[in-house]
Amino acid sequence: MQAIVFLGSGRWALQEVAEPRRTQPDDVLLEVERTGICGTDLHILSDPPKHPATPGSILGHEYVARVLECGANAKGLSARDRVVVDPNIPCGACDSCRQGRINMCQKMGTLGIFQNGGLARYNVAPARSLHKIALEVPPERAVLAEPLTCIYSAFEKAPANPGDSIVVLGAGPIGLMFVLLYRKMGAGTIVSVEPRELRRRVASDLGADVAIDFHSDSLIPEVRKILPSGADIVIDSVGTLIAAAVELVRPGGTVVLFGMVHGLTQTVSQYDLTRKELTIVGSFIQRNAFPKVTRLLQQKDFPVEKVVSHCLPLTGMGEALEAMRQGIALKVILNPANS
């Protein structure tokens, strides 16, 4: 079968590799329907890499698939079930896991990063990583389950009361899904801040009341015109904008730090944090959100597929990466079966 293989130091290749086989009693053989490309993949494929990965592994950690074969201990699953994959495999034994913080596992294994993932026709995953999803959910929606679980987990740490005002910094696929989720959950005024016009248009389409150009010199005054007291919740979906978030949030409000840039140090006023009595929330991957998200994806009034701009075969990986790096793509998904 063909697969996108990480070669190290920003290099990858479309290679012919052997089809995977089950080796453990809880292994499940999957046929991949769609796989998403995300910012983490771009970091892995930077030179030098901005995120670690195992050379020789098959990339792709966001995918939806059909079950082909189940191991003897793969309880609750059977052939032809449709599943979305939680790529992060906690050890269950470290201090973080024992405290229930499985997303903080100190020995985490990750499909598509440290182990073979979904940028191939077939994949093997442990049964505990698989969550059933209804057949009627289109693959362009179902493939968004994994990133959406991360967003949902952040939302649970900073839920919106009815009418709460929200500012989302960045309108890439993650920022757009934040806009959509907060709109779905009853937020009031939502402001999207994004330099690219295409993304601002999509943000408005997904529920943002106002979409502002981040490059505007009058960004802060423009937001203040809409939210004179500041926003109840400000989300940095980019990972570089904590200072702007602190300035835009109201006294007593919440700043959600979602985006990350490894090694980046930012300056923020501790005086403002204290004087405004802010709640600062960090949110990393997800914790137990898959059951909620698979139900959410069945709801037709949640048009998350609008964040998808490209659907390509595996042979389109180079095109996908270039479009993402140039900022002309939103969410890009690949179809391993169409290769």
C-alpha positions in Angstrom: 0.0 0.0 0.0 1.1 3.6 -0.4 1.7 5.7 2.7 3.1 9.2 3.6 6.2 8.3 5.6 8.2 10.8 7.8 11.9 10.6 6.9 13.2 13.1 9.5 14.5 16.7 9.3 11.4 18.1 7.5 11.4 15.3 4.9 8.6 13.0 3.9 7.9 10.6 1.0 5.0 8.8 -0.6 6.3 5.2 -0.3 5.1 1.7 -1.0 5.0 -0.1 2.4 3.7 -3.4 3.7 0.1 -3.6 4.8 -0.1 -3.7 8.6 -1.1 -6.7 10.6 -2.6 -7.1 14.1 0.0 -8.3 16.7 -1.9 -7.6 20.0 -5.2 -9.1 21.2 -6.8 -5.7 21.3 -5.5 -4.6 17.9 -8.1 -3.5 15.3 -7.3 -3.5 11.6 -8.8 -0.4 9.9 -9.5 0.8 6.4 -9.0 4.6 6.4 -11.7 6.8 4.9 -10.2 10.3 5.3 -7.3 11.8 7.2 -6.8 15.4 8.1 -3.6 17.5 7.9 -3.1 19.9 10.8 -0.6 22.5 12.1 1.2 19.8 14.1 2.0 18.0 10.8 3.5 21.3 9.5 5.6 21.6 12.6 6.8 18.0 12.2 7.7 18.7 8.6 9.6 21.9 9.3 13.3 22.0 9.0 14.5 22.0 11.7 11.4 20.3 13.1 9.3 22.2 15.6 7.6 19.0 16.9 9.2 15.6 17.4 8.1 12.5 15.5 9.6 9.1 14.8 11.4 8.8 11.5 10.0 5.9 9.4 6.5 6.3 10.9 3.4 6.8 8.8 2.0 10.3 9.5 -1.7 11.3 10.0 -3.2 11.5 13.5 -6.7 12.7 12.5 -8.7 10.0 10.8 -12.0 8.2 10.3 -12.0 4.6 9.3 -14.0 1.3 8.9 -13.2 -1.7 11.0 -12.0 -4.7 9.0 -10.8 -7.2 11.7 -10.8 -7.2 15.5 -8.5 -8.9 17.9 -9.9 -11.3 20.5 -9.8 -8.6 23.2 -11.3 -5.8 21.1 -14.6 -5.7 22.9 -17.6 -3.7 21.6 -16.3 -3.5 18.0 -17.0 -5.6 15.0 -16.2 -5.7 11.3 -17.8 -2.8 9.3 -18.2 -0.5 12.3 -17.2 3.0 11.5 -14.9 4.7 14.0 -12.9 7.9 14.7 -9.5 7.5 16.2 -8.1 9.0 19.4 -4.4 9.0 18.4 -3.1 9.7 21.8 -2.5 6.4 23.8 -1.9 7.1 27.5 0.1 4.6 29.6 -2.5 4.5 32.4 0.2 4.1 35.0 2.1 7.4 35.4 1.2 10.0 38.0 -0.8 12.1 35.5 -2.8 9.1 34.3 -3.6 8.0 37.9 -4.8 11.6 38.6 -7.2 11.3 35.6 -5.2 13.7 33.5 -4.7 11.3 30.7 -3.9 14.1 28.3 -0.8 14.9 30.4 0.5 11.3 30.3 4.3 11.2 30.7 4.7 8.2 28.4 2.2 9.1 25.7 2.2 7.2 22.5 0.6 8.9 19.5 -0.6 7.4 16.3 0.6 9.3 13.3 3.4 10.9 15.1 5.4 8.3 17.1 3.6 5.3 15.7 2.0 4.6 12.3 -1.0 6.7 11.6 -3.8 7.3 9.1 -2.0 8.6 5.9 -2.3 5.1 4.4 -5.1 2.9 3.1 -4.8 0.6 6.2 -3.9 1.1 9.8 -3.8 -0.9 13.1 -5.0 0.8 16.3 -5.8 -0.4 19.8 -9.5 -0.9 20.4 -9.5 1.6 23.3 -8.5 4.4 20.9 -11.6 3.8 18.7 -15.0 5.5 19.0 -18.0 4.6 16.9 -19.5 7.2 14.7 -22.8 7.0 12.8 -22.6 5.9 9.2 -24.7 8.9 8.1 -22.1 11.4 9.2 -20.2 12.4 6.0 -16.5 11.6 6.1 -15.7 15.3 5.6 -17.4 15.9 8.9 -16.3 12.7 10.7 -12.6 13.3 10.0 -12.8 16.5 12.1 -13.7 14.6 15.3 -10.1 14.6 16.7 -9.4 18.4 16.5 -13.0 19.1 17.6 -12.4 17.0 20.8 -9.5 19.3 21.6 -11.7 22.3 21.1 -14.5 20.8 23.1 -12.2 20.1 26.0 -11.1 23.7 26.0 -14.7 24.8 25.9 -15.4 22.7 29.0 -12.7 24.6 30.8 -14.2 28.0 29.7 -17.9 27.4 29.0 -20.0 30.3 27.8 -23.0 31.3 29.8 -25.9 32.4 27.6 -25.0 35.8 26.1 -21.3 35.7 27.0 -19.1 37.7 24.7 -16.2 35.8 23.0 -13.1 37.0 21.1 -11.3 34.3 19.0 -7.8 35.3 18.0 -7.0 33.5 14.7 -9.4 32.0 12.2 -7.5 29.0 10.9 -9.4 25.7 11.2 -9.1 25.6 15.0 -10.2 29.2 15.4 -13.1 28.7 13.1 -14.3 25.6 15.0 -14.1 27.6 18.2 -16.4 30.2 16.6 -18.8 27.5 15.5 -18.8 25.7 18.9 -19.3 28.8 21.0 -22.2 29.9 18.7 -23.8 26.5 19.0 -23.5 26.6 22.8 -25.3 29.9 23.2 -22.6 32.6 23.3 -23.6 36.2 22.7 -21.4 38.5 20.6 -18.5 36.6 18.9 -15.6 38.6 17.4 -13.1 36.8 15.1 -9.7 38.4 14.7 -7.8 37.2 11.6 -5.5 38.8 9.0 -6.7 36.8 5.9 -9.9 37.9 4.2 -11.0 34.4 3.2 -10.8 33.2 6.8 -12.7 36.2 8.0 -15.5 35.5 5.6 -15.8 31.9 6.7 -15.7 33.0 10.4 -18.7 35.2 9.7 -20.4 32.4 7.9 -19.9 30.1 10.9 -21.4 32.6 13.4 -19.0 35.4 14.2 -20.8 38.7 14.5 -17.8 40.7 13.5 -14.5 39.6 11.8 -11.6 42.1 12.3 -8.3 42.2 10.4 -5.6 41.5 12.9 -3.1 43.7 11.0 -5.3 46.7 11.6 -3.5 49.3 13.8 -6.8 50.0 15.4 -7.5 46.4 16.5 -7.9 47.1 20.2 -10.1 50.2 19.7 -12.2 48.3 17.1 -12.9 45.5 19.5 -13.6 48.0 22.2 -16.2 49.7 20.1 -18.0 46.3 20.0 -17.2 45.2 23.5 -16.5 48.4 25.6 -15.8 46.4 28.8 -13.9 43.7 27.1 -14.8 40.1 26.3 -16.0 37.5 28.8 -13.7 35.0 27.1 -10.7 35.4 24.8 -9.2 32.5 23.0 -5.7 32.5 21.6 -5.9 29.8 18.9 -2.6 30.8 17.4 -0.2 30.5 20.3 1.5 33.9 20.0 -1.1 36.4 21.2 -1.3 36.2 24.9 -0.6 39.9 25.4 -3.4 40.8 23.1 -5.7 38.4 24.8 -5.0 39.9 28.2 -5.7 43.4 26.8 -9.0 42.4 25.2 -10.5 40.4 28.1 -12.8 42.1 30.6 -11.9 42.3 34.3 -12.7 39.0 35.9 -12.8 37.3 32.5 -11.1 34.2 31.1 -8.2 33.8 28.7 -7.9 30.4 27.0 -4.4 29.5 25.7 -4.9 26.8 23.0 -2.3 27.4 20.3 1.3 26.5 21.1 4.7 27.4 19.6 7.5 25.4 21.0 10.3 27.5 22.5 8.5 30.8 22.1 8.7 33.2 25.1 6.1 35.9 25.3 5.9 39.0 27.5 2.7 39.7 29.4 2.0 42.2 32.2 1.6 40.4 35.5 0.2 43.7 36.8 -2.7 43.4 34.4 -3.3 39.7 35.2 -3.6 40.6 38.9 -5.4 43.9 38.6 -8.0 42.4 36.3 -8.3 39.2 38.4 -8.1 37.1 35.2 -8.5 33.3 34.9 -5.8 31.9 32.6 -6.7 28.5 31.2 -4.3 26.3 29.3 -5.8 23.5 27.3 -3.8 20.6 25.7 -5.3 18.0 23.4 -8.4 16.4 24.9 -9.8 14.5 27.8 -12.8 12.2 27.4 -14.5 14.4 24.8 -14.9 11.8 22.0 -18.4 10.6 23.0 -19.7 14.1 23.2 -18.2 15.1 19.9 -19.4 12.1 17.9 -23.0 13.0 19.0 -22.4 16.6 18.1 -21.3 15.7 14.6 -24.6 14.0 14.0 -26.4 17.3 14.4 -27.2 18.9 11.1 -27.2 22.4 12.5 -23.5 22.2 13.2 -21.9 22.8 9.8 -18.3 22.1 10.8 -17.5 20.7 7.3 -17.3 24.4 6.1 -13.8 24.6 7.5 -12.7 22.0 4.9 -11.2 23.7 1.8 -9.3 20.9 0.1 -9.9 17.1 -0.3 -7.0 15.4 -2.1 -5.6 11.9 -2.7 -2.4 10.9 -1.0 -0.5 12.0 -4.0 -1.7 15.5 -3.2 0.3 15.7 0.0 2.8 18.2 -1.4 0.0 20.4 -2.7 -1.7 20.2 0.7 1.4 21.3 2.6 2.1 24.1 0.2 -1.4 25.5 0.3 -1.3 25.4 4.1 2.1 27.1 4.3 0.9 29.8 2.0 -2.3 30.4 4.0 -4.6 29.7 1.0 -6.1 26.6 2.6 -8.4 26.1 5.5 -8.6 22.4 6.6 -7.1 20.0 4.2 -8.1 16.3 4.2 -6.7 13.4 2.2 -8.4 10.3 0.9 -6.1 7.3 1.1 -8.5 5.1 -0.8 -8.3 7.5 -3.8 -4.6 7.0 -4.5 
